[in-house]
Amino acid sequence: MARRAAGLDLGCLLAVFGREAGAVTIAEPADGDTVQGPEVHVTLDAAGFTVTMAGDTTPNSGHHHLFLDADVSEPGVPIPAEEGRIVHMGDGSSEYTFTNVSPGEHRLITVVGDALHVPLQPWLVDTVTFTVQGGAGGR
C-alpha cells in the first residue's frame, strides 16, 4: 500500500527508484487513534533494513526521525532538528514520547535517514493522524 507524506506519492518514488528497500510503520499511535495527553508515546516497527545509530554507515541501515505537525525535508537534504517537532532518534531507538502535546488533531510522520540524517532512497516513511484529548497548551 503506497503511503503519502507531505504530498509525496511513495508509489511514484518506488517506481522511479525501482525497488522497495524496506518499510517503516508507526505502530503507536495508530492512524485515527484518540490518545490521552499531554504525553504521546510513539512506537515504530521496521522491516527489511537494520535500525542503527546515527553515523553508522552499515549498508541497508538507518535511524528514525519523527515529524510532529511538521513537513518532511526535501529529498537529498539532511533532516533538520526542531525541538518538539522534528526529532532525531540517532540512538537507534524505535520508541519516543512527546511531552506537552496540545489537545486536538495531530499529524505524525516518520522518515528513515542515513548516517548523515539524509532520507534513504527510496524513502522509508509512514504517516498517521491522531487526536489528543486532555493535554497541555503546547504544540
WOBELWO-V507984 format. One line per field, one symbol per residue. ss: DSSP state (2 for helix, 1 for strand, 0 for the rest). Layout:
ss->???
This chain:
ss->0001100112222222200000111111000001111001111111100110000000001111111100000000010001000111000000111100010111111111100001100000111111111101000
